[in-house]
Amino acid sequence: MAKWILIAVVAVAAIFVMWGVSAYNGLVASNQEVQAAWSQVENVYQRRADLVPNLVETVKGAANFEKETLQQVIEARAKATQSTTHVTIDNPEAFQQFQNAQAQLSSSLARLMAVAESYPQLTATQNFRDLQAQLEGTENRIAVERMRFNEAAQRYNTKKNTFPTAIVAGFFGSKFPDRPYFKAQEGAEKPPAVKF
């Protein structure tokens, strides 16, 4: 009888260990999915940062173009690229700073494009139109990659915080932190004012 009890205890322990290994491996795979999605977000932001100097140089060629607007774009790009080198999704403050810097660059680029429309000789050049189209495409890519990152973070956070996997995640402590989400810019809920 003791032999059968021992076999049952060993079998239950083996099942528990296999479940723990499976849960751990699932968390690792989900975490890697989040890391890959984050890398793609950084990739498209880098593409935008690489396009900005070309856009600025093209716009500089327009006589009497507002220097203050150009300076804001240049400074916003510098902040955005600087924050990229220090951000990790494991640090909520760095993540928020990264998101704020990217939002500031988006805002500066939007102002630059709005001001550029007042310069017909600039908007008529092929280089400017090409860069504008590339930036618009990049902004769309950014939106898609941020959405994919949020989806991966949501799957990971759900898996990590769902019982019984939460037990394994809790056992490994800081190895499996919750992942942040990209959020809309403050004021994005208000429609833009259109004036003619």
Backbone as a chain_set.jsonl record, in Angstrom:
{"seq": "MAKWILIAVVAVAAIFVMWGVSAYNGLVASNQEVQAAWSQVENVYQRRADLVPNLVETVKGAANFEKETLQQVIEARAKATQSTTHVTIDNPEAFQQFQNAQAQLSSSLARLMAVAESYPQLTATQNFRDLQAQLEGTENRIAVERMRFNEAAQRYNTKKNTFPTAIVAGFFGSKFPDRPYFKAQEGAEKPPAVKF", "coords": {"N": [[0.827, -1.198, 0.0], [1.921, 1.292, 0.788], [3.72, 1.565, -1.212], [2.083, 2.18, -3.435], [1.005, 4.604, -2.635], [3.296, 6.154, -2.565], [3.961, 6.07, -5.295], [1.739, 7.449, -6.324], [2.1, 9.963, -5.119], [4.55, 10.715, -6.278], [3.757, 10.755, -8.951], [1.839, 12.843, -8.936], [3.513, 14.936, -8.156], [5.247, 14.951, -10.359], [3.466, 15.681, -12.375], [2.791, 18.243, -11.484], [5.323, 19.511, -11.645], [5.777, 19.312, -14.417], [3.646, 20.873, -15.326], [4.43, 23.335, -14.212], [6.832, 23.818, -15.586], [5.818, 24.009, -18.177], [4.129, 26.271, -17.88], [6.05, 28.224, -17.229], [7.649, 28.187, -19.573], [5.709, 29.054, -21.38], [5.279, 31.669, -20.45], [7.819, 32.745, -20.963], [7.903, 32.532, -23.781], [5.761, 34.219, -24.454], [6.694, 36.616, -23.375], [8.902, 37.0, -25.041], [7.572, 37.477, -27.42], [6.45, 39.97, -26.853], [8.826, 41.453, -26.593], [9.809, 41.269, -29.228], [7.776, 42.618, -30.608], [8.112, 45.138, -29.472], [10.663, 45.781, -30.453], [10.046, 46.107, -33.13], [8.408, 48.365, -32.99], [10.32, 50.26, -32.172], [11.886, 50.15, -34.454], [10.256, 51.312, -36.512], [9.922, 53.865, -35.469], [12.571, 54.689, -35.581], [12.893, 54.758, -38.337], [11.276, 56.955, -38.949], [12.7, 58.952, -37.591], [15.015, 58.947, -39.105], [14.082, 59.97, -41.502], [13.446, 62.606, -40.94], [15.735, 64.494, -40.927], [16.207, 64.706, -43.721], [13.795, 65.802, -44.575], [13.851, 68.255, -43.199], [16.108, 69.47, -44.374], [15.184, 69.728, -47.009], [13.059, 71.495, -46.628], [14.419, 73.689, -45.616], [15.453, 74.794, -47.856], [13.462, 76.382, -48.882], [12.733, 79.697, -49.327], [12.574, 82.093, -46.72], [11.232, 80.416, -44.926], [9.576, 79.508, -41.907], [11.731, 79.676, -39.339], [11.54, 79.022, -36.654], [9.678, 76.93, -36.53], [11.069, 74.918, -37.893], [13.22, 74.633, -36.111], [11.889, 73.641, -33.852], [11.137, 71.122, -34.784], [13.646, 69.956, -35.214], [14.687, 69.952, -32.588], [12.761, 68.356, -31.292], [13.129, 65.949, -32.638], [15.73, 65.348, -31.798], [15.312, 64.933, -29.036], [13.586, 62.746, -29.176], [15.152, 60.756, -30.411], [17.181, 60.575, -28.545], [15.813, 59.621, -26.298], [15.194, 57.108, -27.192], [17.483, 55.571, -26.969], [17.673, 55.01, -24.267], [15.431, 53.715, -23.402], [13.494, 51.103, -22.036], [11.173, 48.507, -21.968], [10.807, 47.531, -19.527], [10.952, 49.512, -17.701], [8.779, 51.666, -16.436], [8.801, 54.528, -16.192], [10.772, 55.362, -18.047], [9.596, 54.367, -20.333], [7.295, 55.968, -20.469], [8.491, 58.494, -20.816], [9.678, 58.073, -23.29], [7.379, 57.698, -24.867], [6.239, 60.265, -24.579], [8.226, 61.887, -25.777], [8.148, 60.952, -28.414], [5.546, 61.679, -29.063], [5.785, 64.444, -28.962], [7.497, 64.863, -31.125], [5.828, 63.973, -33.19], [3.832, 65.929, -33.048], [5.322, 68.242, -33.666], [6.094, 67.647, -36.289], [3.601, 67.583, -37.518], [2.878, 70.284, -37.267], [4.891, 71.389, -38.877], [4.192, 70.349, -41.392], [1.71, 71.561, -41.714], [2.394, 74.276, -41.773], [4.012, 74.244, -44.01], [2.236, 74.057, -46.099], [1.584, 76.633, -46.662], [3.466, 77.5, -48.357], [3.657, 77.468, -51.528], [5.696, 77.061, -53.447], [7.337, 75.28, -52.153], [5.711, 73.026, -51.57], [5.291, 72.24, -54.122], [7.571, 71.006, -54.987], [9.134, 67.978, -55.962], [10.768, 66.478, -54.238], [9.895, 67.283, -51.669], [7.223, 66.436, -51.712], [7.627, 63.67, -52.01], [8.987, 63.062, -49.599], [7.019, 63.837, -47.784], [5.023, 61.956, -48.365], [6.396, 59.628, -47.646], [6.716, 60.081, -44.9], [4.031, 60.127, -44.077], [3.338, 57.475, -44.65], [5.074, 56.215, -42.874], [4.075, 57.124, -40.414], [1.664, 55.75, -40.423], [2.658, 53.134, -40.301], [3.809, 53.241, -37.775], [1.532, 53.491, -36.171], [0.336, 50.989, -36.657], [2.307, 49.207, -35.704], [2.451, 49.973, -33.011], [-0.092, 49.191, -32.231], [0.132, 46.414, -32.585], [2.108, 45.888, -30.695], [0.729, 46.595, -28.339], [-1.244, 44.61, -28.412], [0.336, 42.282, -28.128], [1.441, 42.812, -25.608], [-0.892, 42.787, -24.105], [-1.721, 40.093, -24.379], [0.425, 38.826, -23.103], [0.336, 40.027, -20.487], [-2.184, 39.139, -19.679], [-1.812, 36.349, -19.687], [0.216, 36.151, -17.75], [-1.026, 37.083, -15.424], [-3.141, 35.416, -14.978], [-4.732, 32.839, -13.183], [-3.655, 29.52, -13.075], [-1.111, 30.331, -13.75], [-0.145, 32.671, -12.72], [0.947, 31.969, -10.301], [3.393, 30.739, -10.967], [4.63, 32.91, -12.26], [4.742, 34.706, -10.118], [6.486, 33.318, -8.47], [8.911, 33.635, -9.788], [9.318, 36.298, -9.549], [10.624, 39.42, -10.374], [11.337, 38.706, -12.927], [9.285, 38.44, -14.7], [7.752, 41.03, -15.342], [4.787, 43.164, -15.427], [3.704, 44.42, -18.581], [3.806, 47.621, -20.159], [1.337, 49.705, -21.859], [0.899, 51.413, -24.976], [-0.549, 54.592, -25.022], [-3.113, 56.88, -26.043], [-2.296, 60.195, -27.109], [-2.504, 62.968, -24.885], [-5.424, 64.828, -25.084], [-6.162, 63.811, -27.501], [-8.69, 62.876, -27.766], [-10.289, 64.943, -28.509], [-11.692, 66.333, -31.405], [-9.792, 67.7, -34.151], [-9.707, 71.224, -34.812], [-11.01, 72.596, -37.712], [-10.355, 75.088, -39.902], [-11.233, 77.392, -42.397]], "CA": [[0.0, 0.0, 0.0], [2.822, 2.438, 0.859], [4.325, 1.678, -2.545], [1.118, 2.861, -4.307], [0.921, 5.997, -2.183], [4.528, 6.794, -3.036], [3.818, 6.236, -6.752], [0.746, 8.515, -6.537], [2.737, 11.237, -4.747], [5.548, 11.01, -7.316], [3.017, 11.108, -10.169], [1.279, 14.185, -8.745], [4.649, 15.866, -8.173], [5.719, 15.029, -11.745], [2.472, 16.479, -13.114], [2.954, 19.626, -11.042], [6.582, 20.016, -12.217], [5.57, 19.488, -15.866], [2.789, 22.05, -15.494], [5.257, 24.512, -13.906], [7.749, 24.023, -16.715], [4.994, 24.478, -19.293], [3.721, 27.649, -17.594], [7.256, 29.051, -17.334], [7.992, 28.304, -20.995], [4.684, 29.895, -21.993], [5.579, 33.06, -20.087], [9.025, 33.149, -21.702], [7.513, 32.727, -25.184], [4.922, 35.417, -24.526], [7.591, 37.747, -23.126], [9.687, 37.192, -26.267], [6.665, 38.091, -28.388], [6.385, 41.387, -26.494], [10.126, 42.04, -26.937], [9.866, 41.385, -30.685], [6.858, 43.697, -30.991], [8.754, 46.392, -29.064], [11.741, 46.043, -31.409], [9.438, 46.622, -34.361], [8.002, 49.746, -32.698], [11.543, 51.064, -32.236], [12.312, 50.166, -35.849], [9.512, 52.295, -37.302], [10.272, 55.191, -34.952], [13.889, 55.016, -36.135], [12.671, 55.131, -39.748], [10.795, 58.33, -38.955], [13.807, 59.823, -37.182], [15.942, 59.023, -40.232], [13.475, 60.792, -42.559], [13.315, 64.002, -40.518], [16.786, 65.392, -41.444], [15.981, 64.953, -45.154], [12.669, 66.728, -44.669], [14.314, 69.569, -42.737], [16.988, 70.031, -45.404], [14.352, 70.116, -48.151], [12.278, 72.666, -46.239], [15.344, 74.811, -45.447], [15.66, 75.406, -49.164], [12.385, 77.336, -49.18], [13.076, 81.029, -48.817], [11.754, 82.683, -45.658], [10.434, 79.453, -44.174], [9.619, 79.794, -40.472], [12.877, 79.024, -38.689], [11.117, 78.504, -35.351], [9.038, 75.634, -36.76], [12.151, 73.976, -38.188], [13.975, 74.407, -34.876], [11.082, 72.766, -32.999], [11.231, 69.766, -35.334], [15.001, 69.476, -34.956], [14.802, 69.677, -31.151], [11.898, 67.223, -30.961], [13.797, 64.742, -33.144], [16.864, 65.068, -30.913], [14.775, 64.342, -27.801], [13.009, 61.431, -29.478], [16.222, 59.783, -30.648], [17.901, 60.406, -27.283], [15.019, 58.77, -25.408], [15.182, 55.761, -27.738], [18.649, 54.82, -26.518], [17.584, 54.711, -22.847], [14.131, 53.161, -23.039], [13.24, 49.683, -21.972], [9.778, 48.321, -21.581], [10.799, 47.108, -18.124], [11.003, 50.709, -16.871], [7.591, 52.459, -16.79], [9.117, 55.959, -16.346], [11.459, 55.52, -19.328], [8.595, 54.111, -21.373], [6.454, 57.168, -20.549], [9.309, 59.552, -21.413], [9.789, 57.726, -24.703], [6.087, 57.993, -25.49], [6.082, 61.725, -24.618], [9.154, 62.437, -26.774], [7.628, 60.617, -29.742], [4.341, 62.501, -29.268], [6.244, 65.797, -29.252], [7.992, 64.86, -32.507], [4.641, 63.893, -34.063], [3.191, 67.243, -33.027], [6.179, 69.176, -34.411], [5.997, 67.317, -37.71], [2.277, 68.017, -37.98], [2.958, 71.751, -37.432], [5.734, 71.65, -40.035], [3.412, 70.073, -42.599], [0.662, 72.58, -41.821], [3.038, 75.528, -42.186], [4.549, 74.056, -45.359], [1.166, 74.27, -47.079], [1.55, 78.061, -46.982], [4.573, 77.762, -49.277], [3.375, 76.691, -52.741], [6.918, 76.654, -54.145], [7.861, 74.118, -51.43], [4.832, 71.867, -51.764], [5.33, 71.859, -55.537], [8.787, 70.25, -55.295], [8.979, 66.525, -55.913], [11.426, 65.976, -53.024], [9.035, 67.508, -50.516], [6.064, 65.545, -51.821], [8.086, 62.306, -51.725], [9.24, 62.956, -48.161], [5.73, 63.915, -47.099], [4.369, 60.652, -48.545], [7.12, 58.655, -46.832], [6.38, 60.335, -43.492], [2.654, 59.666, -43.852], [3.401, 56.011, -44.604], [5.753, 55.835, -41.63], [3.138, 57.348, -39.31], [0.727, 54.621, -40.464], [3.381, 51.968, -39.79], [3.944, 53.425, -36.328], [0.234, 53.161, -35.566], [0.14, 49.536, -36.751], [3.241, 48.512, -34.804], [2.026, 50.234, -31.641], [-1.252, 48.331, -31.992], [0.63, 45.04, -32.432], [2.781, 45.833, -29.392], [-0.315, 46.57, -27.309], [-1.876, 43.288, -28.438], [1.28, 41.329, -27.538], [1.507, 43.117, -24.175], [-2.153, 42.345, -23.503], [-1.683, 38.628, -24.287], [1.408, 38.497, -22.066], [-0.179, 40.426, -19.172], [-3.29, 38.241, -19.358], [-1.239, 35.044, -19.343], [0.99, 36.288, -16.517], [-1.882, 37.37, -14.276], [-4.232, 34.447, -14.911], [-4.464, 31.675, -12.343], [-2.61, 29.307, -12.083], [0.198, 30.79, -14.226], [0.286, 33.747, -11.818], [1.776, 31.36, -9.256], [4.743, 30.586, -11.524], [5.158, 34.265, -12.47], [5.062, 35.241, -8.797], [7.65, 32.596, -7.954], [10.107, 34.174, -10.422], [9.408, 37.713, -9.188], [10.801, 40.496, -11.359], [11.661, 38.172, -14.255], [8.096, 38.595, -15.539], [6.968, 42.213, -14.94], [3.7, 43.57, -16.323], [4.157, 45.255, -19.699], [2.977, 48.825, -20.341], [0.63, 49.876, -23.132], [0.888, 52.746, -25.552], [-1.825, 55.263, -24.819], [-3.324, 58.031, -26.919], [-1.791, 61.471, -26.618], [-3.483, 63.769, -24.16], [-6.162, 65.72, -25.971], [-6.482, 63.128, -28.761], [-10.126, 62.604, -27.824], [-10.956, 66.11, -29.098], [-11.436, 66.443, -32.835], [-9.082, 68.926, -34.488], [-10.508, 72.32, -35.369], [-10.727, 72.843, -39.123], [-10.763, 76.466, -40.249], [-10.927, 77.795, -43.781]], "C": [[0.865, 1.253, 0.0], [3.481, 2.687, -0.493], [3.392, 2.464, -3.476], [0.948, 4.333, -3.912], [2.139, 6.771, -2.665], [4.452, 7.052, -4.545], [2.84, 7.365, -7.048], [1.345, 9.878, -6.219], [3.747, 11.646, -5.805], [4.846, 11.434, -8.606], [2.425, 12.503, -10.069], [2.393, 15.223, -8.79], [5.171, 16.05, -9.599], [4.768, 15.87, -12.589], [2.618, 17.957, -12.757], [4.22, 20.242, -11.629], [6.416, 20.256, -13.719], [4.682, 20.699, -16.141], [3.599, 23.323, -15.246], [6.215, 24.843, -15.036], [6.979, 24.577, -17.916], [4.564, 25.933, -19.093], [4.904, 28.599, -17.736], [7.62, 29.273, -18.8], [6.973, 29.159, -21.75], [4.901, 31.367, -21.694], [6.796, 33.573, -20.842], [8.673, 33.421, -23.161], [6.684, 33.99, -25.352], [5.754, 36.676, -24.307], [8.446, 38.041, -24.363], [8.84, 37.818, -27.368], [6.55, 39.598, -28.129], [7.692, 42.087, -26.876], [10.258, 42.242, -28.452], [8.964, 42.515, -31.183], [7.462, 45.05, -30.632], [9.878, 46.756, -30.027], [11.193, 46.607, -32.706], [8.934, 48.049, -34.174], [9.218, 50.661, -32.797], [12.032, 51.208, -33.673], [11.569, 51.237, -36.651], [9.73, 53.712, -36.774], [11.639, 55.623, -35.477], [13.763, 55.428, -37.599], [12.204, 56.578, -39.828], [11.921, 59.29, -38.596], [14.821, 59.984, -38.313], [15.393, 59.895, -41.361], [13.49, 62.283, -42.212], [14.45, 64.891, -41.031], [16.625, 65.71, -42.933], [14.851, 65.95, -45.366], [13.108, 68.137, -44.279], [15.193, 70.221, -43.788], [16.197, 70.488, -46.628], [13.59, 71.395, -47.839], [13.187, 73.886, -46.088], [15.578, 75.54, -46.769], [14.597, 76.414, -49.543], [12.727, 78.671, -48.538], [12.081, 81.477, -47.764], [10.883, 81.685, -44.907], [10.631, 79.703, -42.689], [10.703, 78.98, -39.777], [12.474, 78.4, -37.356], [10.48, 77.117, -35.496], [10.088, 74.572, -37.047], [12.93, 73.628, -36.923], [13.215, 73.486, -33.931], [11.159, 71.315, -33.475], [12.604, 69.171, -35.018], [15.17, 69.101, -33.483], [13.955, 68.474, -30.748], [12.512, 65.919, -31.446], [14.957, 64.367, -32.242], [16.385, 64.409, -29.612], [14.257, 62.929, -28.053], [14.103, 60.394, -29.703], [17.045, 59.557, -29.388], [17.131, 59.468, -26.363], [14.99, 57.335, -25.9], [16.34, 54.937, -27.187], [18.549, 54.401, -25.058], [16.315, 53.979, -22.459], [14.184, 51.638, -22.989], [11.812, 49.535, -21.489], [9.668, 47.806, -20.153], [10.768, 48.294, -17.176], [9.829, 51.625, -17.25], [7.885, 53.949, -16.98], [9.804, 56.215, -17.688], [10.491, 55.314, -20.492], [7.719, 55.344, -21.571], [7.221, 58.329, -21.181], [9.465, 59.326, -22.909], [8.507, 58.088, -25.441], [5.873, 59.5, -25.607], [6.978, 62.356, -25.681], [8.656, 62.151, -28.188], [6.385, 61.438, -30.064], [4.735, 63.933, -29.613], [6.778, 65.887, -30.68], [6.823, 64.787, -33.488], [3.963, 65.248, -34.174], [4.001, 68.259, -33.834], [6.111, 68.909, -35.904], [4.657, 67.743, -38.284], [2.261, 69.526, -38.195], [3.784, 72.104, -38.666], [4.95, 71.436, -41.327], [2.316, 71.119, -42.794], [1.243, 73.895, -42.308], [3.526, 75.423, -43.626], [3.495, 74.295, -46.431], [1.035, 75.739, -47.472], [2.628, 78.448, -47.99], [4.393, 76.925, -50.539], [4.633, 76.228, -53.472], [7.547, 75.428, -53.474], [7.014, 72.888, -51.701], [4.809, 71.408, -53.217], [6.56, 71.012, -55.858], [8.555, 68.76, -55.083], [9.603, 65.95, -54.638], [10.521, 66.127, -51.807], [7.837, 66.572, -50.557], [6.45, 64.101, -51.513], [8.316, 62.107, -50.23], [7.942, 62.988, -47.363], [4.997, 62.572, -47.195], [5.058, 59.579, -47.697], [6.8, 58.83, -45.341], [4.966, 59.865, -43.171], [2.609, 58.143, -43.76], [4.043, 55.521, -43.31], [4.837, 56.03, -40.431], [2.096, 56.224, -39.261], [1.388, 53.355, -39.926], [3.523, 52.043, -38.278], [2.647, 53.029, -35.632], [-0.001, 51.651, -35.564], [1.042, 48.811, -35.757], [2.922, 48.771, -33.337], [0.823, 49.362, -31.283], [-0.793, 46.888, -31.769], [1.35, 44.871, -31.098], [1.745, 45.748, -28.274], [-1.006, 45.206, -27.255], [-0.967, 42.24, -27.802], [1.395, 41.55, -26.033], [0.249, 42.635, -23.471], [-2.181, 40.825, -23.352], [-0.745, 38.196, -23.161], [0.858, 38.813, -20.669], [-1.33, 39.518, -18.739], [-2.761, 36.878, -18.919], [-0.554, 35.099, -17.984], [0.086, 36.411, -15.293], [-3.063, 36.419, -14.133], [-3.806, 33.256, -14.049], [-4.512, 30.438, -13.213], [-1.23, 29.78, -12.524], [0.74, 31.913, -13.346], [1.16, 33.211, -10.686], [3.219, 31.236, -9.735], [5.374, 31.959, -11.713], [5.565, 34.888, -11.14], [6.293, 34.597, -8.203], [8.946, 33.173, -8.519], [10.231, 35.691, -10.274], [9.551, 38.652, -10.362], [11.178, 39.992, -12.747], [10.505, 38.376, -15.23], [7.268, 39.796, -15.082], [5.8, 42.438, -15.898], [4.275, 44.478, -17.396], [3.229, 46.45, -19.862], [2.302, 48.813, -21.709], [0.885, 51.281, -23.654], [-0.495, 53.318, -25.348], [-1.914, 56.437, -25.781], [-2.736, 59.277, -26.271], [-2.896, 62.203, -25.878], [-4.128, 64.755, -25.129], [-6.57, 65.065, -27.283], [-7.972, 62.843, -28.899], [-10.912, 63.76, -28.436], [-10.666, 66.165, -30.593], [-10.7, 67.74, -33.148], [-10.009, 69.967, -35.095], [-10.067, 72.563, -36.813], [-11.271, 74.22, -39.454], [-10.348, 76.76, -41.678], [-10.923, 79.281, -43.892]], "O": [[0.562, 2.197, -0.73], [3.762, 3.823, -0.876], [3.856, 3.322, -4.226], [0.768, 5.196, -4.771], [2.023, 7.909, -3.12], [4.834, 8.123, -5.015], [3.094, 8.168, -7.946], [1.129, 10.841, -6.955], [3.794, 12.814, -6.191], [5.289, 12.365, -9.278], [2.502, 13.272, -11.027], [2.229, 16.279, -9.401], [5.5, 17.165, -10.004], [5.202, 16.671, -13.416], [2.571, 18.819, -13.634], [4.19, 21.391, -12.071], [6.859, 21.281, -14.238], [4.932, 21.46, -17.076], [3.466, 24.29, -15.996], [6.389, 26.007, -15.397], [7.439, 25.503, -18.585], [4.627, 26.734, -20.025], [4.759, 29.677, -18.311], [7.868, 30.403, -19.222], [7.34, 29.903, -22.659], [4.73, 32.218, -22.568], [6.802, 34.712, -21.31], [9.099, 34.431, -23.721], [6.891, 34.748, -26.3], [5.544, 37.686, -24.977], [8.685, 39.203, -24.692], [9.347, 38.608, -28.164], [6.553, 40.398, -29.064], [7.667, 43.189, -27.423], [10.762, 43.272, -28.9], [9.345, 43.276, -32.073], [7.342, 46.006, -31.398], [10.03, 47.926, -30.38], [11.804, 47.486, -33.314], [9.02, 48.859, -35.097], [9.156, 51.715, -33.43], [12.532, 52.263, -34.062], [12.196, 51.992, -37.394], [9.724, 54.664, -37.554], [11.841, 56.798, -35.784], [14.451, 56.345, -38.048], [12.675, 57.342, -40.67], [12.075, 60.331, -39.234], [15.42, 61.05, -38.459], [16.169, 60.499, -42.102], [13.542, 63.126, -43.108], [14.161, 65.974, -41.54], [16.871, 66.837, -43.362], [14.934, 66.83, -46.223], [12.768, 69.104, -44.961], [15.039, 71.41, -44.066], [16.51, 71.522, -47.217], [13.487, 72.281, -48.687], [12.772, 75.003, -46.398], [15.863, 76.737, -46.795], [14.812, 77.225, -50.443], [12.979, 78.746, -47.336], [10.878, 81.26, -47.906], [9.883, 82.08, -44.306], [11.724, 80.068, -42.256], [10.602, 77.76, -39.646], [13.01, 77.36, -36.972], [10.722, 76.234, -34.674], [10.02, 73.462, -36.518], [13.26, 72.465, -36.692], [13.822, 72.638, -33.276], [11.236, 70.393, -32.664], [12.705, 68.017, -34.603], [15.731, 68.052, -33.169], [14.395, 67.657, -29.939], [12.433, 64.899, -30.761], [15.152, 63.188, -31.947], [16.986, 63.442, -29.146], [14.465, 62.028, -27.241], [13.986, 59.263, -29.23], [17.559, 58.457, -29.179], [17.729, 58.609, -25.716], [14.781, 56.422, -25.102], [16.194, 53.736, -26.962], [19.282, 53.505, -24.64], [16.137, 53.65, -21.286], [14.842, 50.99, -23.804], [11.315, 50.341, -20.703], [8.566, 47.66, -19.625], [10.579, 48.116, -15.973], [9.884, 52.293, -18.283], [7.279, 54.58, -17.846], [9.465, 57.169, -18.388], [10.568, 56.006, -21.507], [7.431, 55.727, -22.705], [6.664, 59.068, -21.994], [9.395, 60.266, -23.7], [8.544, 58.707, -26.504], [5.375, 59.969, -26.63], [6.548, 63.255, -26.404], [8.736, 63.015, -29.062], [6.189, 61.847, -31.208], [4.1, 64.569, -30.454], [6.538, 66.878, -31.369], [6.832, 65.472, -34.51], [3.567, 65.666, -35.262], [3.436, 69.044, -34.595], [6.074, 69.847, -36.7], [4.589, 68.214, -39.419], [1.701, 70.006, -39.18], [3.425, 73.011, -39.417], [5.033, 72.247, -42.25], [2.032, 71.516, -43.924], [0.653, 74.559, -43.16], [3.464, 76.395, -44.378], [3.823, 74.692, -47.549], [0.44, 76.055, -48.503], [2.691, 79.598, -48.425], [4.905, 75.809, -50.625], [4.653, 75.141, -54.05], [8.21, 74.63, -54.136], [7.544, 71.825, -52.026], [4.354, 70.302, -53.509], [6.594, 70.359, -56.901], [7.87, 68.345, -54.148], [9.04, 65.043, -54.025], [10.396, 65.202, -51.005], [7.477, 65.979, -49.539], [5.707, 63.385, -50.842], [7.892, 61.102, -49.661], [7.786, 62.256, -46.386], [4.418, 62.108, -46.212], [4.396, 58.727, -47.105], [6.635, 57.851, -44.614], [4.728, 59.275, -42.118], [1.927, 57.587, -42.9], [3.604, 54.531, -42.725], [4.817, 55.196, -39.525], [1.694, 55.798, -38.179], [0.767, 52.591, -39.187], [3.377, 51.039, -37.581], [2.663, 52.319, -34.627], [-0.484, 51.099, -34.576], [0.595, 47.907, -35.052], [3.102, 47.885, -32.502], [0.729, 48.854, -30.165], [-1.281, 46.218, -30.859], [1.22, 43.835, -30.445], [1.871, 44.924, -27.367], [-1.316, 44.707, -26.173], [-1.432, 41.403, -27.028], [1.442, 40.588, -25.266], [0.323, 42.127, -22.352], [-2.614, 40.316, -22.319], [-1.075, 37.315, -22.367], [0.907, 37.968, -19.775], [-1.437, 39.168, -17.564], [-3.202, 36.323, -17.913], [-0.723, 34.199, -17.161], [0.417, 35.885, -14.23], [-3.901, 36.604, -13.25], [-2.693, 32.742, -14.164], [-5.405, 30.349, -14.056], [-0.269, 29.653, -11.765], [1.954, 32.085, -13.239], [2.018, 33.927, -10.171], [4.153, 31.579, -9.011], [6.537, 32.154, -11.361], [6.614, 35.525, -11.045], [7.064, 35.255, -7.506], [9.964, 33.205, -7.828], [11.155, 36.294, -10.819], [8.697, 38.68, -11.249], [11.324, 40.8, -13.664], [10.716, 38.473, -16.439], [6.199, 39.617, -14.498], [5.818, 41.966, -17.035], [5.225, 45.22, -17.147], [2.012, 46.32, -19.724], [2.648, 48.025, -22.589], [1.065, 52.221, -22.88], [-1.496, 52.614, -25.485], [-0.896, 56.924, -26.273], [-2.686, 59.396, -25.047], [-4.075, 62.072, -26.207], [-3.441, 65.429, -25.896], [-7.251, 65.689, -28.098], [-8.467, 62.599, -30.0], [-12.063, 63.588, -28.837], [-9.51, 66.054, -31.002], [-10.938, 68.762, -32.505], [-10.966, 69.639, -35.797], [-8.877, 72.717, -37.086], [-12.463, 74.493, -39.313], [-9.247, 76.415, -42.106], [-10.686, 79.818, -44.974]]}, "num_chains": 1, "name": "protein.A"}
